[in-house]
Amino acid sequence: MLDQNTDRTYWMIGAVVVVAILIGASKVAFPDLFNKVITKFTSTLTAGFVHFPIDSLMSFFL
């Protein structure tokens, strides 16, 4: 049983290393594209959060 868990752990670590290498290679090979993707994700994540003023939150509960 421990052999299966160890094997799965090694595969997981290997997958993380491969993905890290791919991300690093893409950052070196295509820095402009990489920065555009990061900027797009950052703007999407910050725009996705809703900011309510305190007065509107209080009127919702009253």
Secondary structure, DSSP 8 states (H G I E B T S, - for coil): -HHHHHHHHHHHHHHHHHHHHHHHHHHHH-HHHHHHHHHHHHHHHHHHS----HHHHHHHH-
